[in-house]
Structures are given as C-alpha cells and as structure tokens.
Amino acid sequence: MAETAKETGKSAAKNSDERQTEAKRVKLESCLDQPEESSIYEVIRYGPSPLPARHYDPDTTEPTSCGLHSMEELLSWRRSEANPFNVASVPLAPREPSLGSCQRRTLVSHDMMGGYLDDRFIQGTNAETPYAFYHWCYIDIFNYFTHQLVSIPPVQWTNAAHKHGVIVLGTFITEWTDGATKCEAFLKDEESYRSVADKLVQISQCYGFDGWLINIENPLSEAAVSNAPPFLQYLTEQMHERVPSSLVLWYDSVIQSGELKWQNELNQSNRMFFDSCDGFFTNYNWTEQSLESMKDYSGVQGRQADVYVGVDVFARGEVVGGMLETNKALDLIRKHNFSAAIFAPGWVYESLEDKTEFRQKQDGFWALLSEYLYVHRPATPLPFASSFCQGFGEALYWSGQKEKTSSWFNLSAQDPQPLYLQKDLEGGGWLRRSGCPLDAWSGGSSLLLDGLIPANLSAAVCARIFSLHVPLDSRILVALIYKASPGISVSLQLSTDVHHFPPNDQRDAKTISLTPEALDNGHHLMKHLTHLHLEGNRTADGWTFRCVSLTEAQRWSFAAASSETLACSSSGMASPEMCLSAAGWARSWWWTWRVWRRPLPRCGGCALKTSFGSVALAPPPNGLRS
C-alpha cells in the first residue's frame, strides 16, 4: 500500500512537470513572448475578393458605393453579396423638432451629374474642390437621386445625415420604354410586386438608410397601375415594421388611368398613390393656383405636411423661383402650409466656374431660404462636441497641426455643423459665420467668425452658433479652442431659443440670456482640461483654450426666468419645450459667442477675424466636479 502511494506521488509529480513544460512551450508560442533572438514569420495570402467587381474602383481598387441597374440585379440581390463597407455606422440621431412634429418639412433631393462621383469612395478620396452639404439643421429628409433603377445612398451621405438627425432615402425609378417593360413585369401580380418590395426593404435594412422615393415615369397598363397602390402599401408597411422612422414617398408622375401625366399637385387623379404611402412629391411646374387647389382638396386634409411641393433649383420649364430666386418658391409653399422638396440644390456648385467659391455661394443660397426653414436642434445626452469639420478640406489637422497637406473629402468625418449665416450690424458693420479650410484644430476646417465692428458700436456683438436641446446637469462645462484677431475678446453666452415663427407672424419672441463664469487659469479643472487638450500649453500655436462653467444656481435661475418664454404656442417654428428628466432640466437653447473690441489706438471700425477650432459641452469629469 505504501509503495503504491509512493508510485502515485511520483506519477503526479511527473505529470506536473510535464504540464509546466507544456505551459512554457505554449507561452513561447505567443509572439509577445518570443526570445529577442528569434524571428517571427507571417504568411500573407492573397485571394480574390468575395464581393463583385462593381464594389471596387477599377483604377484604385478602393471600395466604392454603387446602385443597381437592372431588375435581375435587384431580384438576385443577397445580403451575403452586399458591400459591408457601404453599411452606415451612424444611427439616426434624435432632434427637435422631430419629423412627426414638423408641420412644414424640407426634403433635399440630391441629383448631380449622374451621381456616384467623389461621394462614391467609401473611405474618402483626394478631391480638391468636391461638392458637400452641411446645412443639415434646415432639412428633415435627404434623398439620393440618380437615374439608375435603384439608387443606394453612398454611406458617406447616410453617416453625415444621421449624425444630424436627417432621414435618408434611396430612389427606385423606372422611365422610358425600358421602364415600362420593367413595370409590366414586376406589377403583373401580387407575388411579383412583393418580391421587388422585399428586396428594397432588405437593401435599406442592410445598408442602414431609412426608406425610398418611388418614381414611376413611364405609362402603365391597366393591370400594372391597379397593382401600384398595393405595391406601395406593402412596401410602406414592411419598411415601417423593419426600419424605424422609415418613409416611402411617391413622385407625381402617372395617374390612376396609367397615363404618364404630371399633375404638379395632389388631386383625385393621383390620390390613390398618396393614400398608399407616407407622402407625395409633386412635380415642379405648379402655380399658386395649384397650391390653393391642394389646400382645399379633401384628400389632403390632415396630411398637408406629407405633401412635398417640388422646387427645381435649376428652374427648368415654367416654374416658380429656382436658382437664386428659390426663396420665392419657398415663400408660396409655406404660405399655403405645405412641405417642400428642393431638387438639385447642387446647382450652386455646378453653376460655378471657380469651384473654390463654393462655400461662399452655398452659404449665400441657404441664407436666402433660411427664413422659411425650421432650425432643428440636436436632442442627445451630453457630452456634445464639434470641431466644425465639414468633411473636406485642403489639409488634415489634428490638435492644430497638419497631419496631411493635400486636399481630401470624406463626409463620414463631418462633425456636427453650426449655423452659417451673415447679419448686418448698426453703423454699416457686418458679421459672418463660415467654414475656413486655411486653419483648423481638428479635421479640415474651423469656424471663421469675421466681419467689421463699427467704431461707434460699444456693445458686444453676438453670433449664434448652435441650437441645442439637451439635459442640463447640476454643473456644465464648455471648453472652447479659438484664435482671435488683435483687439478682440471672446466669451460664451447661453440664451433661450429664438422662436423662428412663420413669415408675417408678429408674436413676440422673448429671449433670456446669461454668461457662464470663466474658470481661472489656476483652477484644477482648467489645469486638467488644458493638459488634455493642449498638453499643458494654453496657447499652443496661437490657439487659446478657454473653459466656462454653468453653475447650479445659474441653471435653476435660467430655468425659472425662462418658464414664461417656454409657454409659447407650439405652432411657432422651432418652438422650444421644457421637460424634467433624471439629469435635470432639458432645455432648448443657443450657445452664442460674444465678441467685442478692446479699446484700439486708431479710428474707424475693427476688422474681426476669429477662428473657432473646437467646442465641447459636458458635465465635469468624474472626480473633478468640485
């Protein structure tokens, strides 16, 4: 018995030694634990991509976005063959007012030179003068339009739009004789149209965009036109079930007889399509009489917001407005309480001989329309931050330093965008907010505040930058990085939202303002944040770091003082709301930059030129709240 126990002990010891030896051997198999004198080999194997060639640029082999040209491509589409690079990575952000609460919405339909241009490069490209859109706060819906059968929005657009709470629609279009043949095939019976609708739903769900514009611009047979409404209804129901916040819109083209006959309004001839989906996009040759007729039409009652009156910015045909008179069309549309569909605003870019003037011309175009558009506000929990990058630039910056010295374009890199406006000051002065590619803190551009402050203007000049609807914590910090021109001081101001009422509305829009206290340079929070942002140097390369704090007392006094203002009617444009949440008061308010002249030893006005590189809004870091 004793001998057996002894042998068992030897066997256990032997097994233990073997396990330790094996453990050492396994440990050495990790590349991190290899002896210094050893070599690491890795075999790299190249094989064909599992994706079809159309997902890659033939010249650069970079992944690209593309649409579908044929019904065979659509019906044979499989998720396993979908382009994973083109899947949106940004979910639809909440905003105020939401789409459902907007009485007059704004849709932008992006149609430019056949589509899939610089924007097709999923990971960005080197484009010197690209087209980009960044006035997201004004619009509700973005539609990517081409003349391919199925236009799948490039992921750059979906990511940028979703970051700002804007819904993105692809396009399903048939036209001409070939389109009629397609329609006769897929609208011949229930099984056929459901197969097409199912594929459209799957594509939208896979790539992460939010719905479809359906555009049938060819005649339909009696059988095909009778199946169009049930096709629309089935597609709409399936989209709502599988894609939250989705929309399906119908374009004004064929009528209930199957004839291709643009009505330029919603009436009894095309109501059957409107009743089967989420909205109706009218053709562009309407008149004010058309709007008056629609306003009184029984089929519209209760759904005026779902009628998107088309405006062709190129002003083709007999249209109201267009080009730099597009505001005239918006004026009539809003006068009759309809939504607007602005088609091809890229006209601003396409009409320019000198593309370097694009930013200036685009800002001017949207300033013309701003009077008729809601200003939407991010409604997300803190923190909120932006470096004002517009998704393209002449160089790429990080912490104020150039990381790349060539032009680039990638809308997925776009940060939350401020308001770009210009206003006149008393005494002949002016103030403008614009994107500046010549210097930046992070990304490709900063926010440039420039203008002329008259010598006889002693009060501070305020420039509204962001409108936010966020919960206020017991203490809020705002960090700002900027470069100011000589003689200019900068501070931050918090104001209640200015109500953007419809034209000719005479209601008083009261505002309540306060200035958060600036933290002293020796404050422990200031030291901590300066170290994080500027590595301890408060004025690195001309950039100045500033941090202000909204205290508990200010927060409550602000909420109490503004309660009367918040009671304004919700029928106003972008009316704010007040609600109580776990984090504190959720408010709609403006962050405003106040700039003023220091006394200068010269006469005349003060030229203002200040670049803002970054702004961040957040509660103090954990452990640093005192």
Disulfide bonds with the S-S distance in Angstrom:
none
